[in-house]
């Protein structure tokens, strides 16, 4: 499951507002991944095999229930 979440957060970073290559390299994605791992498992577990966009939509749909750290990750990437 860790590998999937890493792939998801890489996609989130790439889909976010335009960022320079330097900013992408220093994105802090491991910390961001940790911030949302529990929320993904809690609210979106049954959708894990349906792709990154589905997981992102699930997180956005459950935004009021997400941890503050995960909400901050979404906001920081323009979601």
C-alpha positions as CSV (number, residue, x, y, z in Angstrom):
1,X,0.0,0.0,0.0
2,X,2.9,2.3,0.7
3,X,4.1,2.1,-2.9
4,X,0.6,3.1,-4.2
5,X,0.4,6.1,-1.9
6,X,3.8,7.3,-3.0
7,X,2.7,7.1,-6.6
8,X,-0.5,9.0,-5.7
9,X,1.3,11.8,-4.1
10,X,3.8,12.1,-6.9
11,X,0.8,12.5,-9.2
12,X,-0.7,15.1,-6.9
13,X,2.5,17.1,-7.0
14,X,2.6,16.9,-10.8
15,X,-1.0,17.9,-11.1
16,X,-0.7,20.9,-8.8
17,X,-0.2,24.5,-9.8
18,X,2.9,25.0,-12.0
19,X,6.1,24.3,-10.1
20,X,9.7,24.5,-11.1
21,X,11.7,21.4,-11.3
22,X,13.6,22.5,-8.2
23,X,10.4,22.9,-6.2
24,X,9.3,19.5,-7.4
25,X,12.5,17.9,-6.2
26,X,12.1,19.5,-2.8
27,X,8.4,18.9,-2.5
28,X,8.4,17.1,0.8
29,X,6.3,14.4,-0.7
30,X,7.3,11.8,2.0
31,X,5.9,14.1,4.7
32,X,2.8,14.8,2.6
33,X,2.3,11.1,2.1
34,X,2.5,10.5,5.8
35,X,0.0,13.4,6.4
36,X,-2.7,11.7,4.3
37,X,-1.9,8.0,4.6
38,X,-4.3,7.5,7.4
39,X,-7.1,9.5,5.7
40,X,-6.7,7.6,2.4
41,X,-6.9,4.3,4.3
42,X,-9.9,5.5,6.4
43,X,-12.0,7.1,3.7
44,X,-10.8,5.8,0.3
45,X,-9.5,2.3,0.9
46,X,-12.1,0.7,-1.3
47,X,-11.1,2.9,-4.2
48,X,-7.3,2.3,-4.0
49,X,-7.3,0.2,-7.2
50,X,-9.2,2.9,-9.2
51,X,-6.3,5.3,-9.8
52,X,-4.9,8.6,-8.6
53,X,-7.7,10.8,-9.8
54,X,-10.3,8.7,-8.0
55,X,-8.3,8.9,-4.7
56,X,-7.9,12.6,-5.1
57,X,-11.7,13.0,-5.7
58,X,-12.4,10.8,-2.7
59,X,-10.1,13.0,-0.5
60,X,-11.7,16.2,-1.8
61,X,-15.2,14.7,-1.2
62,X,-14.2,13.9,2.4
63,X,-12.4,17.1,3.0
64,X,-14.4,18.1,6.2
65,X,-13.4,14.8,7.8
66,X,-9.7,14.8,6.8
67,X,-7.0,15.5,9.3
68,X,-5.8,19.1,9.3
69,X,-2.4,18.0,7.9
70,X,-3.9,16.2,4.9
71,X,-6.2,19.2,4.2
72,X,-3.1,21.4,4.2
73,X,-1.4,19.1,1.7
74,X,-4.4,19.3,-0.7
75,X,-4.5,23.1,-0.3
76,X,-0.8,23.4,-0.9
77,X,-1.2,21.7,-4.2
78,X,-4.2,23.8,-5.3
79,X,-6.8,21.1,-4.6
